[in-house]
Amino acid sequence: MKTKISFLVPDLGSNILGATRRLAGFLQAEYEVEIVGPCLGGKTNAMYADGFPYKVVDTPRAYRIPEYFAAVRALAEATTGDLVIAMKAYAPSLPAALRVRKRRGAKVIAYLDEWDGATAASWAFSERIRHLLRDWPHPVDDLYAPHWERRLRECDAIIGTTTFLARRFNATRIHLGADTDFFAPRPADETAALRHSLGLDGTKLVVFGGVLRRHKGAESYLEALAKLRPHHDVHCLVVGPRNDEVGHLLAKPRFQPFCHCTGAVSWTEMPKYLALADALMVPLSDSLMARSQMPCKVFEAMAMQKPIVSTAISDLPEILDGCGWLAPPGDSDALATAFADIFDHPAAAAARAVAARDKCLRLYSARRSQTDLLAFLSQLSPPA
């Protein structure tokens, strides 16, 4: 019988489900795998809703004391793995995983994709008091992040996705690489037909794929594209949900003529939308949170063999060294120069895009990530 690994997620409706699905996929050949969690918003993340038998634990008020305590117990009881991977240092996933460790002796690994305590660390004393008075009944609030981080010492091991996380939490850095067979150049006729259906024939198209959030700093990228508009018929396509941040950007009159959003797209459709791009953007702002992050979209962009414009923050300079375009955070002039270089010198841009895919195949593919993850887990819980 195979060793069983349980992934505990704080909310099946959250974005962390995407990373969880990838990790589970890496392990399914060697381990029995389950993904367990509550649906705090009532439904699974639309981008990853299909194709996996999630174990949904009916704890819709897990975000609030006193219901939270019963939710942790229910999640722990539903988690049946010999090894538990808690996705994020967060409630209720980490405390439920540690409860399983205490009750059944299962080993626990915390998976960190960002510094969840960054927001609380940026608060002034008065802000801490305000959050304490207002949010003490909500253990999923940023107020509690330092408490959950202190409990990381109870884990058997920690995985982090960046150098920042590896240093801060003594974590092993493992990148969440891209499936280079799935994310790969697409047929030209398919791409042309999709462009036509979107009314974007003949344009220079910059694409962002995923969930756009405020900390990514996408506005400076749109400012850069606006500066190029007198010389290039450039448009930006956000392939992802129209959330508050996207609505905020689309409401700005100067962006409305050239910025578009598809709405939520299934992950199975993402490669054909990324293939539309003359350039892919991987934005990241300069903040405590952003310095700890590694956008997994950068590996997908590299695998798609497209020119990539990104921000010189976190580990992105290392990853895109020799195969991308980097600009200082928030520098719309530098970003405009990068995009203009791609549009004005397509042959050179295409060569750099080939170098990006080659580097991804060597260092950042799903196969490489799978090998690294399996080797790491074999030290803790070898497959049966």
URSUL-V923911 format. One record per run of one state. SS is the DSSP state (2 for helix, 1 for strand, 0 for the rest). FROM is the first residue (numbers start at 1). LEN is the number of residues. If there is no record, write none. Layout:
{{SS:FROM:LEN} {SS:FROM:LEN}}
This chain:
{{0:1:3} {1:4:6} {0:10:6} {2:16:12} {0:28:4} {1:32:6} {0:38:8} {2:46:3} {0:49:6} {1:55:2} {0:57:10} {2:67:12} {0:79:4} {1:83:5} {0:88:5} {2:93:12} {0:105:2} {1:107:6} {0:113:5} {2:118:4} {0:122:3} {2:125:11} {0:136:6} {2:142:13} {0:155:2} {1:157:4} {0:161:2} {2:163:7} {0:170:2} {1:172:2} {0:174:4} {1:178:1} {0:179:9} {2:188:10} {0:198:6} {1:204:6} {0:210:4} {2:214:3} {0:217:1} {2:218:11} {0:229:5} {1:234:6} {0:240:4} {2:244:7} {0:251:2} {2:253:4} {0:257:2} {1:259:3} {0:262:5} {2:267:8} {0:275:4} {1:279:4} {0:283:5} {2:288:4} {0:292:5} {2:297:7} {0:304:4} {1:308:4} {0:312:4} {2:316:4} {0:320:5} {1:325:3} {0:328:4} {2:332:13} {0:345:1} {2:346:18} {0:364:1} {1:365:1} {2:366:15} {0:381:4}}
